[in-house]
Amino acid sequence: MMLPPSFLHAPIAHRALHDRAQGRIENSLSAIQAAVQAGYGIEIDLQLSADGQPMVFHDYMLDRLTGDTGMINQRPAAELQTIALTDGRGDCIPTFAQVLAAVAGKVPLLVELKDQDGNLGPAVGRLEQATADALKGYRGDVAVMSFNPNAVRVFGGMAPHIPRGLTTCAFDPAEWAPVSKQRLKRLADIPDYQACGASFISHQAADLASPRVAQLQAQGAAILCWTIRSPQAEAEARKIAQNITFEGYHAAIPA
């Protein structure tokens, strides 16, 4: 499935339109609602709860964003929904279902499946199935992506009607421990684009000049990028990318 044109129009708010100073924490319902009101596309992250529910949360550990500790996949969804996000407006960790209800097709929604394998390998399926189940009947532009091509391929078999893509970068081993260097070297070449049925990539902005990005673009891939944090960086990225994922400022929405 091709990426809907809406994903190439309004800039995409990274983890929604978060601003800690305003009490809007990343991936929170307050940040989701702010992005919808502003007319931005929204990017969110999904992790799996202990009882198999997709939760909208970036990290594997609770420590950075909450007053709790430990791994998110060790807590049931009902408990996670009661854990407050630090410095937020009373927001707790939302379920994917809550976010879908809040977005309700008003703006495009870009969903990143966080790797559940640990080595960006084949031990996937539970999060992909839970995501596909949650999206049944959803009316609105939505696309799913992951750094793990196995997750993208497996999700495609479960929901072939939903556009899917790869989150990509240079896969610097210093930033990806403990994933094996051999695995990272392979992924940096983006060899699985066709095999997993992708129609787009969301690529690291600093690596947009990669020849492989140009090759995929020439073959018809839509090119998004992450994460832009200033108008100057946006102008540079748009020399290659068709749209941006941004945070820390309000990107202009084309007329």
DAQUINOR-V844421 format. One record per residue. RES is the residue in one letter. SS is DSSP state (2 for helix, 1 for strand, 0 for the rest). OMEGA is omega in whole degrees, -180 to 180 (NA if undefined). BURIAL is # if it has 9 or more other C-alpha atoms within 8 Angstrom, else .. Layout:
{{RES,SS,OMEGA,BURIAL} {RES,SS,OMEGA,BURIAL}}
//
This chain:
{{M,0,179,#} {M,0,178,.} {L,0,179,#} {P,0,-179,.} {P,2,-179,.} {S,2,180,.} {F,2,-179,#} {L,2,-178,#} {H,0,-179,#} {A,0,175,#} {P,0,-174,#} {I,1,-178,#} {A,1,-176,#} {H,1,-175,#} {R,0,-177,#} {A,0,-173,#} {L,0,-175,#} {H,0,178,#} {D,1,-175,#} {R,2,-179,#} {A,2,178,.} {Q,2,179,.} {G,0,179,#} {R,1,-176,#} {I,0,-179,#} {E,0,178,#} {N,0,180,#} {S,0,177,#} {L,2,176,#} {S,2,178,#} {A,2,176,#} {I,2,-178,#} {Q,2,178,#} {A,2,179,#} {A,2,178,#} {V,2,-179,#} {Q,2,-180,.} {A,2,180,.} {G,0,178,.} {Y,0,162,#} {G,1,-176,#} {I,1,171,#} {E,1,177,#} {I,1,179,#} {D,1,177,#} {L,1,170,#} {Q,1,-177,#} {L,1,174,#} {S,0,-180,#} {A,0,-179,#} {D,0,168,.} {G,0,178,#} {Q,0,177,#} {P,1,-180,#} {M,1,-178,#} {V,1,-172,#} {F,0,-176,#} {H,0,-169,#} {D,0,172,.} {Y,0,-179,.} {M,1,-179,#} {L,0,-165,#} {D,0,-171,#} {R,0,-170,.} {L,0,-179,.} {T,1,175,#} {G,0,179,#} {D,0,179,.} {T,0,178,.} {G,0,-175,.} {M,1,-180,#} {I,2,-177,#} {N,2,175,#} {Q,2,-179,.} {R,0,176,#} {P,0,-176,#} {A,2,-178,#} {A,2,178,.} {E,2,-179,.} {L,2,-179,#} {Q,0,178,#} {T,0,-178,.} {I,0,-177,#} {A,1,173,#} {L,1,-175,#} {T,0,178,.} {D,0,-180,.} {G,0,-179,#} {R,0,-176,.} {G,0,178,.} {D,0,171,#} {C,1,-180,#} {I,0,-178,#} {P,1,170,#} {T,1,175,#} {F,2,179,#} {A,2,178,.} {Q,2,-180,.} {V,2,177,#} {L,2,179,#} {A,2,-180,.} {A,2,180,#} {V,2,174,#} {A,0,175,#} {G,0,-177,#} {K,0,178,.} {V,0,178,#} {P,0,-176,#} {L,1,-180,#} {L,1,-170,#} {V,1,176,#} {E,1,174,#} {L,1,178,#} {K,0,-177,#} {D,0,179,#} {Q,0,-177,.} {D,0,-178,#} {G,0,178,.} {N,0,-178,.} {L,0,-176,#} {G,0,-169,#} {P,0,-177,.} {A,0,-178,.} {V,0,175,#} {G,0,-176,#} {R,2,179,.} {L,2,-180,#} {E,2,180,#} {Q,2,179,#} {A,2,178,#} {T,2,178,#} {A,2,179,#} {D,2,-179,.} {A,2,-177,.} {L,2,178,.} {K,0,180,.} {G,0,179,.} {Y,0,180,.} {R,0,-178,.} {G,0,179,#} {D,0,180,#} {V,1,175,#} {A,1,-175,#} {V,1,-180,#} {M,1,176,#} {S,1,169,#} {F,0,-178,#} {N,0,-179,#} {P,2,177,#} {N,2,178,#} {A,2,-180,#} {V,2,180,#} {R,2,-178,#} {V,2,178,#} {F,2,179,#} {G,2,177,#} {G,2,-179,.} {M,2,-177,#} {A,0,-174,.} {P,0,-179,#} {H,0,-178,.} {I,0,179,#} {P,1,-179,#} {R,1,-178,#} {G,1,-179,#} {L,1,167,#} {T,1,-169,#} {T,1,-179,#} {C,0,178,.} {A,0,179,.} {F,0,177,#} {D,0,-179,.} {P,2,-180,#} {A,2,-178,.} {E,2,-171,.} {W,2,176,.} {A,0,10,.} {P,0,178,.} {V,0,-175,#} {S,0,179,#} {K,2,179,.} {Q,2,179,.} {R,2,-179,#} {L,2,179,#} {K,2,178,#} {R,2,-176,#} {L,2,-179,#} {A,2,179,#} {D,0,180,.} {I,0,-175,#} {P,0,-171,.} {D,0,-174,.} {Y,0,-178,#} {Q,0,-176,.} {A,0,-179,.} {C,0,175,#} {G,0,-178,#} {A,0,173,#} {S,0,179,#} {F,1,167,#} {I,1,168,#} {S,1,-167,#} {H,1,177,#} {Q,1,-174,#} {A,2,-177,#} {A,2,-177,.} {D,2,-176,#} {L,0,-180,#} {A,0,179,.} {S,0,177,.} {P,2,-180,.} {R,2,175,.} {V,2,178,#} {A,2,180,#} {Q,2,179,.} {L,2,179,#} {Q,2,178,#} {A,2,179,.} {Q,0,175,.} {G,0,178,.} {A,0,170,#} {A,1,-176,#} {I,1,169,#} {L,1,177,#} {C,1,179,#} {W,1,-25,#} {T,1,-176,#} {I,1,-174,#} {R,0,177,#} {S,0,176,.} {P,2,180,.} {Q,2,178,.} {A,2,178,#} {E,2,-180,#} {A,2,179,.} {E,2,-178,.} {A,2,-177,#} {R,0,172,#} {K,0,-180,.} {I,0,-174,#} {A,0,178,#} {Q,0,174,#} {N,1,-175,#} {I,1,163,#} {T,1,-169,#} {F,1,172,#} {E,0,174,#} {G,0,175,.} {Y,0,179,.} {H,0,179,.} {A,0,180,.} {A,0,176,.} {I,0,-180,.} {P,0,180,.} {A,0,NA,.}}
//
